Amino acid sequence: MLRWVLHVDMDQFLVAVELLRRPELVGRPVVVGGRGDPSERAVVSTASYEARAHGVHSGLALKLARKRCPDAVFLALDFPHYEDASATVMAALRAMPGATVQVLGWDEAFVGFEVEESVDPVDLATATREAVLAASGLSCSVGIGDTLVRAKTATGFGKPAGIHRLTRDNWLDTMGDRETQALWGVGPRIGQRLARLGIGTVGELAAAPVQILRAEFGQVGGGHLRELGRGEGLDWPDDSPWVARAHGRETTYQRNLETREEIAAALRELADQVVQDVSADAAGVPDGPPAGRQVMRVFLKVRFAPFFTYQRSRKLASPTIDPTVLTATALALYDALEDSRPVRLLGVRAEMTTPEAAVGRG
């Protein structure tokens, strides 16, 4: 028997869901984000491939998206609709014979299959794509691998609506000359730290002495980066129930917040919303985590005008779900920035205690 891991990634998911109910927009540049009004402060959540050809991408301000693609159709976010579509996709994956499914988010999941050696993994990937399409009307790309890292990396080579395979046999041939930031989980900061060590490519990371990596990133972090460079690590999905590690809310304000009083009031509102989300977990929602989880760390996100973003965090003296404590902590983090510029965005995120009965993955 052989084990194969598939990474299923929905193609332009939010846009694709919208096109199912607006087929007249197929083939046109479509942008989903905010309330669908490009004159407001909001960012792109997803853009169709036609819009991406004009330089429109996730995280881009809607106003800039309109400048880059004046003919684009802008649509408002509809979270309940996307959640329903996602549930249909994940149900289709779980219905695959012998599938072990680990959900990563709305639009992606790992799927493990243990099969006889004679089974072609491309056939598994093709059957998976067909099952998702039949159930949801949506297309997906599938990466095939012998580890989770290789499967997820492979998906990028298959987009859109394709299939690609990465294994120990072709990992370095495919990835070796690419920058380290091409790896899942290696962002600009880690990439810069690796560059200072003389490690600029995936191949160089794979060959780097683990002692050097551990000296820079710690015993666990250094070992993980060495595995990542080689495409190694976990080789089977974890299908235990998903448990949130944190809940967060953020708001982009159509009018800048100018005073500390306005900012304090906005932080109170966000903290109240976050506590409601945490309490929903504690109430034992269907398929949710065990009750009794509290907040142990508070994160603050501030975006000053015109577009300077800072993030800070602080561990609480003791776990709590008291919104006044969250508000006070977030406000203290803001005060510590000692920055009086107008604020255009605020976010509060609460990291929760880990339940003993389950391990969070997101």
N, C-alpha and C positions, 0 to 999 in steps of 0.2 A: 504493500500500500504506500502511496505517496500523499504528502500534504501540499496543497496549493492554497495560497492566499490571493484573493481578488480584492482590489480596491475599486469600488463603484463610486463614480463621481458624476452627478447629474450635470448636463450641459446647460450653461446659462440658466440656472434653475428658476429664479424668480421671473425672468423674462419668459421662459418657456411655459411656465404655469399661466402667465397672463395671456400668452398667445393662444392657449387652448380656448379661452373664452373671447378672444379678439382675433380670430383667424385672419381678418382683413389686414392686420399689421404684419403678417409674416413677410419677411424679406425687407422690411423697413428698419431703419435704426430706431431702437426702442431703449429708453432709459427708465429704470425703476429706482425711486428714491424719495424720501421725505413724503410730502403731500402731493408730489407730482407737479409742483409749481417751481420752475427754474428761477423765478424772481426771488424766491425765499432762500433763507440760509438752510441748506441741507446738502447732503452728499449722495453720490451715486452708490446704490447698493449692488446693483447688477446692470450691466449693459449688454445688449445683443451684440453678436459678432459684427453686424453691420455698423453699429455705433463704435465698437472698439477699433474698427479700421480708421476712424477719425481721431483716435487718441483718447477716447472716453473709457475710463476704467473705474473700478470700485474705489471709493474714497475720494474721488474728484468732486469738487464743489459743483452743484448743479448749474450755477451761473457759468462756470468755465465749460461745463459740458455743452451748454447751449451755444457758447461761442465757437467751440470746436466742431459742433455738429448742429447747425441751425435747423436742419430738417428733422431732427429727432423728435419722436413722440415721447412725452414724459408722463409716467404713470405713478400714482401714489402706492405706497406700500400697503399690503393687505395681509397682515400676519396670520389671521385665522385661516385664510384661504391657502397659504403656503404650508401651514401646519397640517392641514387636511391632506394636501398633495404629498407631503413628506411621509405621513402615516401610511398612505397607500403604497408608496415605493418600498418602505421598510417592511410592510406586510408581505409584499411580493417576494422580497429577498428571503424572508424567514420561511416562506412557503416552498422554497427550492429544496428538493430532497437532499437531506444530509448537510444542509447549510448551517454553519455557526456564524452568527451575525453580531458584529460590534458596531453600533451606531456612533458616528463621529459628529454628526450635526444634521441639520435639515436635509442636506443634499449630498451626503457622502457616508460610506460605511465600508468596513472590511467584511469580507465573507470568506470563511474557510471551508474547504472541501477535502475530505480524505477519500481517495479513490484508488483504484487499481492502476498499476503502472501503464497499462495500455490506454488509459483515458487521456485524451489530448486536452490540456488546460485551455487551449483556445476554444475548444468546443464548449467547455464549461462557461467561459466568458461570453461566448455567443448566446448560449441558452439563457444566461443571466440577463443580458441586454434585452433579449426578446421577451422575457418574463416581465421586466420592468415596463417596457413599451406597451405590452398588451394590457397590463393592469392600470397604467397611469396615462398613457399617451405621450410619455416623455422619453427623450433619448438620454443615454448616458455613455460615458467612456469607462473602460475597464482596464486597470493595470493588473498584470499577473506577476506574482513573485513567490520566492521561497521564504521571504520574511516580510513583515509589515512595511518596513522602510522601502524595500525594493518594489513592493506592489504599489505603494502610494507614489513613489517617484516615477514608476512606469506609466501611470495614468497621464502624466503631463505630456508624454510623447504620443499618446493616443488621441488627444483632443483635436477636434471635437468628434464625438460619436465613433471612436475607434477603439482598438485593442492593441496593447503593447506588453511585451514580456521582458522583465529584468530578473536575472538570477545571478548566483555566484559566478557563473561561467561568462557572463557578458557585462557584469557590473562595472568593472574598471575600464573595459574597452569603451563603454558608453559614457561613463561619468568621470573618468580619471582626469581629463583635461579641463573639466568645467570648474568654475569658481566654487569655493566652499559654500557660498550662499545659495547654491543650487540645491543644497541638501535640506530636507524637511527639518525645521527647527533651528537652522542656522541663519540668524538675522544679521543686520549690518554691524551691530556691536561685537558679536562673537566673531564675525568675519574679520573685523579690524584687529581684534586681539590675536586671532590666528595669524594674520598677515604680519604682525609684529614679531611673531615667532618664526617667520619665514615660510609659513604654510599658506599658500594661495590657492591651491587646487585640491579637488577631492582625492586625487592620487597621492598628493603630498601628505594629506591628512591621514590617509590609510597607511602610509609608510612611516609616519612620525613615531618616534619612541614614546610609549605611553607615559614614561616618567616625566617627559617634558610637558605633556598635556595635563597631567595630574598636578604638576607644580604650578601651573597657571590657572587651572579650572577646578582643582580639588580632586580628591580620590574618585568620587562618583562621577562628577562632570567630565573629568578628563577621560575616564574609561568609556563613558557614553559617547563622547565625540570620536574616539578611536573606532568604536563599533559603527557609528554613523558613517564614517568615511569608508568603511568596508561594506556598508549595506547590511550589516549584521544586526542582531538584537532579537526581539520577540518574533516568533515564527507562527503564532496562532492567535486569532482574535479572542477577545475577552467578551463573552456574551452576558456577563452579569449585569443586573439592572443599572442603568445610568444614574449616577448621583451627582448633582451639581456641587461643585466646590465653592461656588460663590454666586451671588446675585448682584446685578448692577443696573443702574438707570443713569441716563444722561440726557441732557436737553441742549439743543442749539437755540439760542434766543434771537428772535427777530429784531429785538432792540437790545443793544449792549446794556449790561448791568454796570452802573456807574459807581454805586456807593456800597460800602460794606454792609449796610442794612439790607439792601436789595440782594446781595450775595448770600447773606445769612438766611434770609427768608427762602431763597431758592434752594439752598442746601437742606433746610428743614423739610421742604417739599420732597426733594429727592430721597432723603433719609427715610421719610415716612413710607414712600413707595417701596424702597428696598426692604424695609422691615415687613411690609405686607407680603412681599415675595418670599422672604425667609419664613414667615409664619405659615404661608401656604404649604411649604415643605414640612414644617413641624406639625401641621395638622394631619399629616398622613394622606396626602392626595393619592388618587389611584396610581399604582406603580411607582409611587414616590419613595423617598428614603425614610428611615425610622424617625420617629418624633423626637423632639428635644434638642435639636441642633441650634446653636447660637453663634453669634458673630465674634470672631477672634481678632480680625484685622480689618482696618478701614483703608480704602484706597480713594484718593482724590484725583480727578482729572480736571484741569483748568486750561481753557484756550482763551488767551488774551487777544484782543484786536491788534492787528488784523488777522494773524494766524500763528500765534506762538503758543505751543502746547507744552504743558508740564504735567507730570504725574508723580505723586508722592504717596507714601503709605505709612501707617503706624499700627503697631500691635497694641491691642487694648490691655489694660491692667488685668482684666478678667472678662471672660466671655459674657455677652449680654445681647438682648434684642431690644434694648431701650433706645428709641429713636433720638432722644435728647443726647445720649452719649455719642451716638454716631454723628449727629449734627455737630456737637462740640468738637469732636475729633477732626472732622472734615474742615471745620472753620479754623481750627488751630493749624492744620496743614496749610490752608490758604494764607493765613496770617504770616506763617513762617517764610513764605515766598517773598514777602516784603515788596510786593509789586502792585502799584496803584493803577495800572492800565485798565481800561474797560474790558469787561469779560463778555465773550460771545458764546462760550459753552462751558457747562459744568457737568461733572459726572461723579457719582458716588458708587463705589463697589464694596460689597461686604464679603469677606472670605469667612467661611463658616468652619466650625469644628468638624472633624471627620467622624462620621458615625462608625461605631465598632462593627456594625453588621454589614457594612458595604464600603467599598472604596471608590471615591469619585474619580471620574476621568475627564472632567471638563469644567 
